[in-house]
Amino acid sequence: MPDDAIVPVDTGHAGMWMGGMFDVKGAKQSHIRSAGHPGWTFPAGTGAKCAWPGRPVVIYR
């Protein structure tokens, strides 16, 4: 994963696995997890890309 990646993660098992297994290694890398709204990753990723067009955005559902 690039050091400046933004990773929106869906709720449920995807969020649990990502929270336990994803290591944030770069100072600009971020991991954003939902707290109970399934399916929010695509619009969240789209919003993140609009806000930071130069950074890679990877959604995990």
C-alpha positions as CSV (number, residue, x, y, z in Angstrom):
1,M,0.0,0.0,0.0
2,P,1.4,3.4,-0.8
3,D,2.6,5.6,2.1
4,D,-0.1,8.2,1.4
5,A,-3.0,5.8,0.8
6,I,-6.5,6.5,2.2
7,V,-8.4,3.2,2.9
8,P,-12.1,3.5,3.8
9,V,-13.3,0.1,5.3
10,D,-16.8,-1.2,5.6
11,T,-18.3,-2.4,8.9
12,G,-18.6,-5.9,10.1
13,H,-16.0,-8.6,9.4
14,A,-14.2,-6.4,6.9
15,G,-13.7,-3.7,9.5
16,M,-12.6,-6.2,12.2
17,W,-10.1,-7.9,9.9
18,M,-8.7,-4.6,8.6
19,G,-8.5,-3.1,12.0
20,G,-6.5,-6.1,13.3
21,M,-4.3,-6.8,10.2
22,F,-3.7,-3.4,8.5
23,D,-0.5,-1.7,9.7
24,V,-0.4,2.0,9.1
25,K,3.3,2.5,8.1
26,G,3.4,6.0,6.6
27,A,2.8,9.3,8.4
28,K,0.2,10.3,5.7
29,Q,-1.5,6.8,5.5
30,S,-4.9,6.6,7.0
31,H,-7.4,3.9,7.8
32,I,-11.1,5.0,8.1
33,R,-13.6,2.5,9.4
34,S,-17.4,2.8,9.6
35,A,-19.2,2.2,12.9
36,G,-22.3,0.5,11.6
37,H,-23.3,1.6,8.2
38,P,-22.7,-1.2,5.6
39,G,-22.0,-0.1,2.1
40,W,-20.6,3.3,2.9
41,T,-17.1,2.6,1.5
42,F,-17.8,3.5,-2.1
43,P,-19.2,6.9,-1.4
44,A,-16.6,7.5,1.2
45,G,-13.8,6.6,-1.2
46,T,-15.3,8.8,-3.9
47,G,-15.4,11.7,-1.4
48,A,-11.9,11.1,-0.3
49,K,-10.7,11.0,-3.9
50,C,-12.5,14.3,-4.6
51,A,-10.9,15.9,-1.5
52,W,-7.4,14.5,-2.1
53,P,-7.2,13.8,-5.9
54,G,-3.4,13.3,-5.7
55,R,-3.6,10.5,-3.1
56,P,-4.4,6.8,-3.9
57,V,-7.8,5.7,-2.4
58,V,-8.5,1.9,-1.9
59,I,-11.8,0.8,-0.6
60,Y,-12.2,-2.5,1.3
61,R,-15.7,-4.0,1.6
